[in-house]
Amino acid sequence: MLLFTRPLPKLNTTAKAFDAAGINAVGVATTDIVQVVSEHKAALLLLTTNAIDVVIVTSVYAVKTVLTAMQDYVSAHDSYPIFVAVGDATARKLREGLPKNAAQNVVTPESHTSEGIVAMHYFNEANVQHVVIMKGEGGRQAIAEGLAREGRIISTFCVYKRELLTQPVYTKRWKIADVSGIIATSEAMATQLISHYGNALLTLPWVTVSERIATSLNRLGASRVQICHRATDQALIAWVKDNWEY
């Protein structure tokens, strides 16, 4: 049996995807997602009153604010910004909700990581000055830091936060002795999992979605950590089928 981490809103969707792929896996949610209303309002004010060159959207949970702001954006400005979506699901949700001539501006980095975003060619353009980052509380600091070093004006809004659940939520009954590998899609959820279930998890093989998370797990004591560079259910399932017995 494999164990995967997802925030509560994504837990059952990922579980169904693994089941459909014939992979015996249990999902564990250690956090829920809560919108930060004050940041949502502040982001709307800035996006509706300023011309923005690039909007970076790090998660599906940050899409709602962007879609609301873009309803009247082009009436006040000449054109829509570039929308950089971190992940296929985020890109899809943006394209579905934006006006047609804005949806064509949605792009994704080759590597769905903070480092992959900073490396995108859009940020080498001289006319890209003001970048807005729509993110969750406490994550993705490397994006702002990397772009600020290039002299860009950065406005960051933490429009949602992960709220630790009193007790983790599971998709099925499980015990550590049955787990042969762990899939962790964020550093926070990986550390919360270890904190709750103990260091015995560190002896198992892990796969995660960036060098940064892998390095963090190595520091905690995990010695068998590999990387799948995309965090979608389909990418993780394909990686498992290619690399692990399950």
N, C-alpha and C positions, 0 to 999 in steps of 0.2 A: 504493500500500500504506500502511495505517495501522500504527502501533506503539502497543501498550498495555502498561502496567506492572501487574503483579499479584504478590503474594507467591507463592512456589512452590506451596502447597497449592491455590490458586485458579486457577493458570495454565491448566491444560488445560480446566477448565470454561468459563472465559471464551472461550478459543479456539474451543471447539465452538459457543458461542452466536453468535459473530461469523460463523463459517463457515455456520451454519444461516440466518443473516440475509442471506447473500450478500455479506458485506463482506470484502474481502481485507485481512487484518490479521495481524501477527506479535506474539506475546506475549513479553515479556522479564521474567523474574524475577531481581531482584538480591538478594533476601533469602528466607530460609526463616523459619518460625515455630517457636519453641521455648518450651515451657511453663516457667515459673519456679516450681519446686516449693515453695520456701520461702514465696513470696507466696500461692500457692494454699492452703497450710496455714493461714497467718495469716488469710486472708480467711474460710476455713471457720470458724475459731475465733470470729471476731467475728460473723459472720452467724448462727451457731447459738446464741450466748449473749446477743445483744442484740436489742431491738426496733428495727427499721429502718423508716423511712418511705418512702424511695425508693431503689431500686437502679438505677444507670445502667450499662448494659452496652454498651460501645463497639464490640464486634466479635463475630463468631461464635466467635472463639478464646477469648473470656472466658466463654462460656455454660456450659461444663462445670462450673466452680466454683460458679456460681449454682445450677445444677440439683442438684448434690450437697448444697449447704447447705439447700436448700428441702425436702428429703425429709422432715425432721422438724420444720421450722420452726413450722408452725401448732400443733403439739402443745404448744409452749412459749409461744406468743403468741396473741393473740386473732384476728389476721388477717394476711394476706400483705401485703407492701409493694407499692407501685406499681413496675413494672419499665419503665424507659425504655430502649428499644432504638434504637441508632443504626443505622438501616438495616433494610430489609425482610427480608433474609436472617437477621439477628440476631433480629428479632421472630418470624419463623417458627420458628426453632430453639427459642426460648424457649417458645412456645406448644405446640410438639410435645412438649417434655420436662417441662413443669410440670404439676402436678395441675390438673384442670379449673377449680376455683375460684380458682386462682392465675393460670392462663393468661388469664383475662378481665381481669387487671390489666396486661397488656402493652400499652404505647402507644409511638408513635414521634413525634418532632417533625416539624413541617411541613417544616422544612429540616433535612436530615440532616447537620448541622454542630454544632460545639461551641456556636456562638452560638445556633443553633436550639434546643438543649437548654436553655440558660440562660433563654431567653425563654418557655419553657413555663409555662402557668398554674399547674401543680402547685406550683411553687416560690414562688408568691405566697400559698399557704395557710398560715395561722398554725400549724397542727398539723404541718406538715412541718419537722422539726428536724434529724433525722439522715439524711444522704445518704451512701450507699456508691457509690464509682465503681470499676467493674471495667474495667481498661484494659490497654493494652500499654505496655511500657517506653518512656519518652521522648516520648509523645504526649499530646494532649488536655489540656494544662495549663490552657487557657482555661476549661474547665468548672469545675474546682475553684476557680480564682481568681474567676470570676464569681459562683458560689454562696456562697463565703466572704464576699464583699462584702455579701451579703444577710443575713449573720448565721447561716447554717446550719452545723451541725457536719458536717465532711466527713472521711470515711475513704476513702483511695485505695489500691488494690492493683493493682500491675503484674503480672498473672498470666501474661503471655506477653511475649516479646521477639522482635524481628526480628533475625535473625543474618545478617550479610552473607555471601553466597556467594563462594567463591574465584573462581569464574567465573560470569557470568550464564548462565541457562538459557533457551533459545529454543524456541518451538513450531515454527519452520521456519527455513530459511536466509533471510538478508536482508542488505542493505547499505544504508548511510545514503542513498545516491543514489536508492533506490527509495521512500523514506519521504516521504509528503505531509502527514502530521500525526501528532501524538503525544497519547495519552490517558494522563494520569497521575492515579492515584487516591490518592496520598499524597505529602506533601512529601519524605519520606525517600527514596522510590523515585525521584522526579523528580531529586533532587540526585545520587543514586547513578548514575542513568543518564547524566547530564551529566558526572559525574566520570569515568566509564568510557569514554564515547564522544566527549567533547570538546564544545567550545562551538559546533560546527557545528549541533548540535541546537537551539540557541537561535534560529536563523534560521527555524525551521519554525513552523507554527501549532500551538498546544497547546490542549487542553481539559482542565480539571481540575474538582474537585468542591467547591471552597470559595473564598471571597474570600482567605482566609489563604494558601492554596497559590498562588493566582494572584499575590498580592502578592510572595511569595517568588520566584517565577519572574521577575517583572518586575525585581526587584532583581538577579537573576543576569544579566539582559540580554535575556530573551525579550520581544519587543514585541507578539506576536500571541497573547494568551492569553484564552480564553473560559471560561465556567463552565457546567457541568451540575450542578444542585443535588442530584442523587441519584447514588450510586456503583454502583447495580445494573447488571448487564450489560444488562438490558432498557432502562433509562433512557439509558445511554450509547449503545446502538445506535440508539435513537430520535433522540437528539440528533444523532448523526453523519448519519443519513439526512435530517434536516431542515436541517443546516447545512453539511455538507462534501461535496465530490466525492470519491468513493472508487473 
